[in-house]
Amino acid sequence: MILTNPNDLAEGVPSLIGNTGLIRLSRLFPEKQVYGKLELMNPAGSIKDRTSKFIIEESLKSGLITKDSLVVESTSGNMGVGLAQICLYYGLKLRLVVDPYINKQTLHLLTTYGAEIEKMTEPDDSGSYLNARINRVQELLAKLPNAFWTRQYENILNPLAHHQTAREIVHQLGSEPDYLLAATSTCGTLMGMADFCNRYLRNTKVIPVDAYGSVIFGGRAAKRVIPGFGASKISPLLNQELLEPPLIMEEWESIVGCKKLLQKEAILAGGSTGALVAAMDSVHLNSDQKAVIIICDRGERYMETIYSDQWIKKTYGEETFERITQAVNESMVQEPVC
């Protein structure tokens, strides 16, 4: 017997973006009410599906993008995958400027979706590739009259897309959360939810979680290798007046968070999510308070990096590897679930 009403079937893959699940992370945080917004459920695997869909569809509606446009963007991974999927669906050409830190599987995903790839090989003066990537995008805009830059770092449509993310959280939780934690990068997700909370909610505090070596909140630039977490330039979207003081996490702490999330909740997620897991240890919750973290993306595309012991040893050294292993093992000392 067919139980599905044909009139209720979704129309195309864009209709599946958003409305992701929200679950309580009771095994990871048994003494706190911490919930995870499962953005890895989006069809291309990350919260950037929302951003990509919203920017492309709104730009199509306004005529900024036509069938002859070449969409371009600088990306370290997830925004590129989201754009590649949505551009393929709408028949748009896409060129992405990436850097050597992009994960191998992400690169394969981009080319499989049909995106053209340019990889920068020389970092900028800060040792990062972000400004180098953006400079290349600007060269493309000057050279190609049909090029359209989605401008994820400054496009107001980026945070506006995440009003819906915050709205879903409140609806699913049945009330406004006491805390929302979001990782930094473009600051689109962070500021979209902060703006929504400022406009429509009364008590929710939004806590940014940034990477050590990121300059978003005035920190000193340092080498970072986990893509999509932190940035080497301050986002024009940032409004610190709407935010709580940032929590700054080191990359090894992010890896610990990823491994704990996997072992305790069987959720395989990316590096920025691991930082949120680690940051929750610094957030005091009363028994009746609730916090939500954004589980930003799927972990499959990090199998050769943050989930690889060999990569961790090579990138951070034996001492840091042992620190990560010890921290994960200590968290595993618990009674069996069943």
C-alpha positions in Angstrom: 0.0 0.0 0.0 1.3 3.4 -0.9 0.8 5.8 2.0 2.4 8.9 0.6 0.1 11.5 -0.9 1.7 12.5 -4.3 0.6 16.1 -3.7 2.9 16.2 -0.7 6.1 15.1 -2.5 8.9 17.6 -2.6 9.7 19.3 -5.9 13.4 19.1 -6.6 16.5 18.9 -4.4 16.3 22.6 -3.3 13.1 21.8 -1.5 15.0 19.4 0.8 17.3 22.1 2.1 16.5 23.2 5.6 14.0 21.8 8.1 16.9 19.7 9.5 16.5 17.7 12.7 17.2 18.9 16.3 18.2 16.3 18.9 19.2 16.3 22.5 22.9 15.2 23.0 22.1 13.4 26.2 25.0 10.9 26.0 27.6 13.6 25.4 26.2 16.0 27.9 24.2 13.9 30.4 24.1 16.7 33.0 23.2 19.5 30.6 20.3 20.2 28.2 22.4 20.5 25.0 20.8 20.1 21.6 22.4 19.7 18.2 20.9 21.2 15.0 21.7 18.6 12.4 22.7 20.7 9.4 24.6 17.7 8.0 21.1 16.5 7.0 21.0 19.0 4.1 21.3 17.3 0.7 24.9 18.5 0.0 25.9 17.9 3.6 26.3 21.2 5.4 24.6 24.4 6.6 26.1 26.2 3.6 23.4 24.5 1.5 21.0 27.1 3.0 23.3 30.0 2.2 23.9 28.8 -1.3 20.2 28.2 -2.1 19.1 31.5 -0.7 21.8 33.6 -2.4 21.3 31.9 -5.8 17.5 31.9 -5.8 17.2 35.5 -4.6 19.7 36.7 -7.1 17.9 34.8 -9.9 14.6 36.5 -8.8 16.2 39.9 -8.9 17.9 39.4 -12.2 21.4 39.7 -10.9 22.0 36.2 -12.2 20.9 35.0 -15.6 21.3 31.8 -17.6 24.5 33.2 -19.1 26.1 34.1 -15.8 29.3 32.6 -14.4 28.9 32.3 -10.7 32.3 32.6 -8.8 33.2 32.3 -5.2 36.2 31.9 -2.9 35.7 28.9 -0.7 37.5 26.4 1.6 34.9 23.7 1.1 31.3 23.6 2.2 30.1 26.8 0.5 31.6 25.5 -2.7 29.7 22.2 -2.4 26.5 23.9 -1.7 26.9 26.2 -4.6 28.0 23.4 -6.9 24.8 21.5 -6.2 22.4 24.4 -6.5 24.1 25.8 -9.6 24.0 22.3 -11.3 20.3 22.1 -10.5 19.6 25.5 -12.1 21.9 25.0 -15.0 24.4 27.7 -14.0 28.2 27.7 -14.6 30.3 27.8 -11.5 34.0 28.6 -10.9 35.5 28.2 -7.4 38.8 29.5 -6.1 40.2 27.2 -3.4 43.4 26.6 -1.6 45.7 23.7 -0.6 43.9 23.1 2.7 40.8 21.9 0.9 39.9 18.3 1.8 40.6 15.8 -1.0 37.0 14.4 -0.8 35.5 17.9 -1.0 37.6 18.6 -4.1 36.2 15.4 -5.7 32.7 16.4 -4.7 33.1 19.8 -6.4 34.4 18.4 -9.7 31.7 15.7 -9.7 29.0 18.4 -9.4 30.6 20.0 -12.4 32.3 23.1 -10.8 35.5 24.5 -12.4 38.3 24.7 -9.9 41.2 27.1 -9.5 43.6 26.3 -6.7 45.8 29.1 -5.2 49.3 28.0 -4.4 50.8 31.1 -2.7 49.5 32.4 0.6 49.0 36.1 1.4 51.2 38.1 3.8 49.4 36.6 6.9 50.3 33.1 5.8 46.6 32.5 4.9 45.1 31.9 1.5 41.8 33.8 2.1 43.0 37.2 0.7 44.8 35.5 -2.1 41.6 33.6 -3.1 39.6 36.8 -2.9 42.1 38.7 -5.0 41.8 36.0 -7.7 38.0 36.3 -7.6 38.3 40.1 -8.2 40.6 39.4 -11.2 37.9 37.1 -12.6 35.3 39.8 -12.1 37.4 42.4 -14.0 38.1 40.0 -16.8 34.7 38.3 -17.3 31.7 40.6 -17.7 29.2 37.8 -17.1 30.8 36.8 -13.7 28.7 37.1 -10.6 30.3 36.9 -7.2 28.1 35.5 -4.4 30.2 37.4 -1.9 29.6 35.0 1.0 31.8 37.2 3.4 29.8 40.3 2.9 26.5 39.5 1.1 23.6 40.4 3.5 21.7 37.4 2.0 24.1 35.2 3.9 22.9 36.0 7.4 19.3 36.5 6.2 19.2 32.8 5.1 19.8 31.9 8.8 16.7 33.6 10.2 15.0 30.5 9.0 17.6 28.3 10.8 16.9 30.1 14.1 13.1 30.0 13.5 13.3 26.2 13.1 15.3 25.8 16.3 12.7 27.8 18.3 9.8 25.8 16.8 11.5 22.4 17.3 12.6 23.2 20.9 9.1 24.5 21.8 10.7 27.6 23.3 13.6 29.9 22.8 16.9 28.5 23.9 19.0 30.1 26.5 22.2 29.8 24.4 23.0 29.4 20.8 26.6 28.5 19.9 27.8 28.9 16.3 31.3 28.6 14.8 32.8 31.5 13.0 34.0 31.8 9.4 32.0 34.2 7.1 29.9 35.0 10.2 26.8 34.5 8.1 25.3 31.7 10.3 26.4 33.4 13.5 25.0 36.9 12.6 21.9 35.6 11.0 20.8 33.8 14.2 22.0 36.7 16.3 20.0 39.2 14.3 16.9 37.0 14.5 17.3 36.6 18.3 17.8 40.4 18.7 14.6 41.1 16.7 12.2 38.4 17.8 13.5 36.7 21.0 13.9 38.0 24.5 16.4 35.9 26.4 18.6 33.9 23.9 22.3 34.6 24.1 24.4 33.9 21.0 28.0 32.7 21.7 30.5 32.8 18.9 33.2 30.1 18.9 36.3 31.1 17.0 39.6 29.4 16.2 42.9 30.2 17.7 44.8 32.0 14.9 41.7 33.6 13.5 41.5 37.5 13.5 37.7 37.9 13.5 37.7 39.1 17.1 41.0 40.8 17.1 43.2 37.8 17.7 46.7 37.4 16.2 46.9 35.6 12.9 48.4 32.1 13.1 48.4 29.1 10.9 45.1 27.2 10.7 44.6 24.0 8.7 41.0 23.0 9.5 38.9 24.6 6.7 35.7 26.5 7.4 36.6 27.5 11.0 37.9 31.0 11.7 39.2 33.5 9.2 42.2 35.7 8.4 40.1 38.7 7.8 37.3 40.4 9.8 33.9 39.8 8.4 31.9 42.9 7.3 28.9 41.0 8.5 30.1 40.9 12.1 28.2 43.0 14.8 29.7 42.2 18.2 27.0 44.2 20.0 24.6 41.3 19.3 27.0 38.6 20.6 28.3 37.3 23.9 32.2 37.3 24.3 33.7 34.7 21.9 35.1 31.4 23.1 38.5 30.7 21.4 39.3 27.1 20.7 42.6 25.5 19.5 42.4 23.1 16.6 43.4 20.1 18.7 40.4 20.8 20.9 38.2 20.8 17.9 39.5 17.3 17.0 38.8 16.1 20.5 35.2 17.4 20.2 34.7 15.6 16.9 35.9 12.3 18.3 33.8 12.7 21.5 30.7 13.5 19.4 31.3 10.4 17.3 32.0 8.0 20.2 29.2 9.2 22.4 26.4 10.1 19.9 27.5 8.2 16.7 27.5 11.6 14.8 30.3 12.0 12.3 30.8 15.8 11.9 33.3 18.3 10.8 35.9 20.4 12.6 33.9 23.5 13.4 31.3 21.3 15.1 34.0 19.7 17.2 35.0 23.2 18.4 31.4 23.8 19.5 31.4 20.5 21.4 34.6 21.5 23.2 33.3 25.0 23.9 30.3 23.7 25.7 32.5 22.7 28.6 33.0 26.4 29.3 29.2 27.2 29.2 27.5 26.9 32.6 23.9 25.8 32.3 21.3 25.6 35.1 19.2 22.4 35.2 16.3 24.2 33.4 18.4 26.0 30.8 18.9 24.8 27.2 21.7 25.3 24.7 21.9 24.6 21.0 25.0 23.9 18.9 25.0 23.9 15.1 26.3 20.6 13.8 27.6 22.3 10.7 28.5 19.5 8.2 29.2 15.8 7.6 32.5 14.3 8.7 33.0 12.0 5.7 35.0 14.7 3.9 37.4 14.9 6.8 38.4 11.2 6.9 41.9 11.9 5.6 42.4 14.8 8.0 40.8 15.2 11.5 39.8 11.5 11.6 43.2 10.3 10.5 45.7 9.5 13.3 48.5 9.7 10.7 47.4 13.2 9.6 47.1 14.4 13.2 50.6 13.2 14.0 52.1 14.8 10.9 50.2 18.1 11.3 50.4 18.7 15.0 53.2 16.3 16.2 53.2 13.3 18.5 52.8 15.3 21.7 49.5 16.9 20.6 48.4 13.5 19.2 48.9 12.0 22.7 47.0 14.9 24.3 44.1 14.4 21.9 44.1 10.6 22.6 44.2 11.1 26.3 41.4 13.7 26.3 39.1 11.4 24.3 39.9 8.3 26.4 39.2 10.1 29.6 35.8 11.1 28.3 35.0 7.5 27.4 35.1 6.3 31.1 31.4 5.7 31.7 28.9 3.1 32.2 27.8 1.1 29.1 24.6 2.6 27.4 23.1 -0.9 27.2 
